[in-house]
Amino acid sequence: MKELSFYEFTQLTQREQYDLVFTKGEYIDSSVKNDVKFVLYKLYSFHLGAIYNCLKAILI
């Protein structure tokens, strides 16, 4: 797959975005506050954040 711009990334389905971030994205850092984990990824030329509910082990 060619490198996407952020705009092109936002035009993908949620499932396509998820798959792309977790297969091609580079983990940068994370932090936890209460029951929420914030994770930063770099994908191509932009950064993305993922938010997890630690108690339910789900991506929100």
C-alpha atoms as a printed R data frame, in Angstrom:
   type eleno elety resid chain resno       x      y      z
1  ATOM     1    CA   MET     A     1   0.000  0.000  0.000
2  ATOM     2    CA   LYS     A     2   1.297  3.463 -0.856
3  ATOM     3    CA   GLU     A     3   1.886  6.046  1.827
4  ATOM     4    CA   LEU     A     4  -1.378  7.766  2.748
5  ATOM     5    CA   SER     A     5  -1.974 11.355  3.766
6  ATOM     6    CA   PHE     A     6  -3.895 11.983  6.968
7  ATOM     7    CA   TYR     A     7  -6.933 12.957  4.891
8  ATOM     8    CA   GLU     A     8  -6.782  9.688  2.937
9  ATOM     9    CA   PHE     A     9  -6.439  7.801  6.223
10 ATOM    10    CA   THR     A    10  -9.617  9.448  7.552
11 ATOM    11    CA   GLN     A    11 -11.499  8.258  4.457
12 ATOM    12    CA   LEU     A    12 -10.833  4.594  5.318
13 ATOM    13    CA   THR     A    13 -13.334  2.552  7.292
14 ATOM    14    CA   GLN     A    14 -12.750  2.283 11.035
15 ATOM    15    CA   ARG     A    15 -11.651 -1.348 10.594
16 ATOM    16    CA   GLU     A    16  -9.176 -0.394  7.828
17 ATOM    17    CA   GLN     A    17  -7.749  2.377 10.032
18 ATOM    18    CA   TYR     A    18  -7.399 -0.043 12.955
19 ATOM    19    CA   ASP     A    19  -5.659 -2.674 10.829
20 ATOM    20    CA   LEU     A    20  -3.285 -0.129  9.297
21 ATOM    21    CA   VAL     A    21  -2.262  1.444 12.613
22 ATOM    22    CA   PHE     A    22  -1.624 -1.899 14.290
23 ATOM    23    CA   THR     A    23   0.254 -3.463 11.359
24 ATOM    24    CA   LYS     A    24   2.188 -0.482  9.920
25 ATOM    25    CA   GLY     A    25   2.177  2.055 12.758
26 ATOM    26    CA   GLU     A    26   5.202  2.681 14.949
27 ATOM    27    CA   TYR     A    27   4.577  2.708 18.715
28 ATOM    28    CA   ILE     A    28   5.867  5.965 20.222
29 ATOM    29    CA   ASP     A    29   4.767  6.104 23.876
30 ATOM    30    CA   SER     A    30   1.881  5.584 26.267
31 ATOM    31    CA   SER     A    31   0.557  6.803 29.590
32 ATOM    32    CA   VAL     A    32  -2.142  5.641 31.975
33 ATOM    33    CA   LYS     A    33  -4.537  7.818 33.944
34 ATOM    34    CA   ASN     A    34  -7.018  6.053 36.200
35 ATOM    35    CA   ASP     A    35  -8.517  3.257 34.071
36 ATOM    36    CA   VAL     A    36  -7.611  4.778 30.703
37 ATOM    37    CA   LYS     A    37  -4.452  4.157 28.669
38 ATOM    38    CA   PHE     A    38  -3.411  6.674 26.007
39 ATOM    39    CA   VAL     A    39  -1.095  5.339 23.284
40 ATOM    40    CA   LEU     A    40   0.671  7.376 20.597
41 ATOM    41    CA   TYR     A    41   1.577  5.873 17.208
42 ATOM    42    CA   LYS     A    42   3.348  7.270 14.154
43 ATOM    43    CA   LEU     A    43   1.962  6.232 10.784
44 ATOM    44    CA   TYR     A    44   3.662  7.569  7.659
45 ATOM    45    CA   SER     A    45   4.018 11.337  8.197
46 ATOM    46    CA   PHE     A    46   1.442 11.822 10.963
47 ATOM    47    CA   HIS     A    47   0.736 10.764 14.550
48 ATOM    48    CA   LEU     A    48  -2.358  9.056 15.934
49 ATOM    49    CA   GLY     A    49  -3.630  8.435 19.423
50 ATOM    50    CA   ALA     A    50  -5.480  5.366 20.653
51 ATOM    51    CA   ILE     A    51  -7.446  5.302 23.899
52 ATOM    52    CA   TYR     A    52  -8.031  2.053 25.790
53 ATOM    53    CA   ASN     A    53 -10.327  1.250 28.686
54 ATOM    54    CA   CYS     A    54  -7.989 -0.795 30.896
55 ATOM    55    CA   LEU     A    55 -10.759 -2.400 32.953
56 ATOM    56    CA   LYS     A    56 -12.686 -3.688 29.947
57 ATOM    57    CA   ALA     A    57  -9.618 -4.219 27.724
58 ATOM    58    CA   ILE     A    58 -11.265 -2.412 24.803
59 ATOM    59    CA   LEU     A    59 -10.284  0.336 22.404
60 ATOM    60    CA   ILE     A    60 -12.522  3.394 22.806
